[in-house]
Amino acid sequence: LDIGASFQTRMLAEFFPEWRIDTLADICDDRFALPPPSRHFRFDLNAALDRARWPALGGPYEVILFMEVIEHLNTPPRRVLEFLAAQLAPGGAIVLTTPNAVWLKNRLRLLMGRNPFELLRDDRSGHVREYTLAELSAAAREAGLEVAAAGRHGLYRFSGAKDRFYSALADATHPSLRRTIYLELRRPG
């Protein structure tokens, strides 16, 4: 199950044609739609707060990709992770990535008296809340998931010289300063 279908969805389908890759998002972007047997499930993860609204999906799933999505939600991470955990097969995994709220660039901006986070937008796009590794690990455990692997990495390449510099400095110093949080969460078998 790929949450928030995107270019990675098409790449996965191309590299692993034998996989059935279902997608879940509150909208359906036809650019990333996959042919049957894959299916798209329409659900706004902000509604995960109410168990009565949880849809029946095509699982249980062995793997759920939850990459660069959680920071866009206004629902507590524990509730969203409870919903996703319920979609997993025993022993199945959620691969979660999200920006690290306390990465080097954000810390430097705070030191200069500037808020590193974007303002909320009328159209509800953008980042609502960024998290720390400790916050997301705690939310995962509260949702009944095991943290199988966790870390902070520089997963993405930046085009701007300043951001490349921050990333290189973070990579060369302390992991807590790196840009991206990575979690592998497992449903107990």
N, C-alpha and C positions, 0 to 999 in steps of 0.2 A: 504494500500500500504506500503510495507516494502522496504526501500531504502537500497541497499547493502545487499542482502540476506545473512544470516548467520545462526548460530545455533539457534538464537532467532526466526527465521522464522519457523524452524521445531518445536520448542517448542510451538509457538503460534498455529500452525496447530494442534498439538496434544491436547492442552488444550481447543481449540475452534474449534472443527471439523465442526461446522455449518457455520463458516466464510469462505468467499472467500478471500484469501490473495494473492494479486498480488505482484510481486517484480519488482524492477527496478535497473539496474546496467549496466555498460558498458561491463561487461562480464557475462557469465552464468556459475555458479558453480553447476554442476550436483548434488553435495552432498546436496544442499539445495533446489533443484527443487521440487515443489509441484504438485500433480496430478490435472487435470482439476476438477472444473472450474477455478482454479487459473491459472494465466498467468504470464509469465516473459516478461518484456519490456526491450529491450536493448537500452540504451541511456547513453551517457557520460554527466554527469551533468555540466561539464566544457563547454559544448555547449549551456547551458541555456542562455548564453549571447546573443545569436541570436534567437529571437522569431520565425523566419522563420524555424528554425531547430527543434522546439519543436514537439515531436511526439504526436499523439493521443493515450491516454491511456484508460484504462477500467473504469474510474471514472464516475461521481464524487465520491470521497472517503469520508467516515466519519472520518477516522483516517489515518494519514500518520506517520509512524515511521521513523525518520531521526536521527539515533543514531550512534554516533562515525564515521561520514562520512564527515562533512563539513570541518574539519581540513585537509582533504586530497585533497581538491579542490583548483584550482588556479583561480576560477571565483569569483567575489565579492558576498558575501552572499546575498545581496539584490536581485541580479538577480536569484540566485538559489531559493530563497524563493518566488519570483514572479512566477516562473515556478511551484513550489509545490502548492502555493496558488491557481493557476488556476486549479489544479486537485481536490481541495476540494469542497465538498458540502457546501452550506451556513450553517454556524454554525459548520462546521467540524474543526478538530484539527490536528495540527502537533506537535508531541512530538519530541523535539530535545535535544540531549545530545552531549557534546563535552568537551574535556579537557579545564580547566580554565588556560588561558595563565599566569595569575598572582597568581597561587597557591603557597603555602608556599615554596615548594622545588625549584621552579623556581626563586622566590625572593632571596632565600639564595644563589643560584648559581650566580645570578647577583651580589650580594653583594661581592662574592668572586672573581669577575672579570671573571666569566665563562659564556658563552652563554648557556642557558638552552635548547635551541631548536636544533633539529637534522639538519644536513646538508641535502640539496637537493640531491636526488639520481638519477642516470642515468635512472633507470627503473620507475621513477615517483611514487614509493611507499613511504610510510611514511607521516609525517605531513608537509604540505606546509605552513600553517598558523594557529596558535592558536589564539583564540579571548577572549575578556572579555565579561562579561554579558552585560555591557552597549553597547558595539559595536553590539552584536547580537540583542539586544532589539531594537536598533535604526534601524538596517537593516530590521528587521521584520516589524516595523511600516512603513518604507519607501516602503515596498513591499505590503502594504495594509492590514497587519494582526494585530490583537489585541494580546497583551501579556496578556494571561489569568492567567498565573502563571510563576514565575521565581525564581530561587534560585541556590545556590551552595551547593553541597552535596559530601559526600564521597561514591559514588555509587559502587565502585569496591574495592575488597580486593586485597592487594598486597602480594606477596610471600616473598619479601625481608624485613629484619628487619628494615633497614633504611627507606624504603618507608612506612612501617606500622607505624613507629614512626612519620614521617612527617604527615601522615594522622590523627593519633590520636591527635597530637598537633594542627593541623588545626581545627579539629572537636571541640576541647576544647577551642579554642580561638575565632577567628573572622570568620564569614562565607566567607568573601572575600578570605580567605586563603585556602579554600577547593578545592579539585582536579577537580570536575566535575561541569559543568554548565548544568542546566536543564531549558528548556523553554517549556511551553504549549502555542502554538500560535493558534489563532482562526480566521477563515474567518468570517467576519461580516455576520450575518443572515439577 
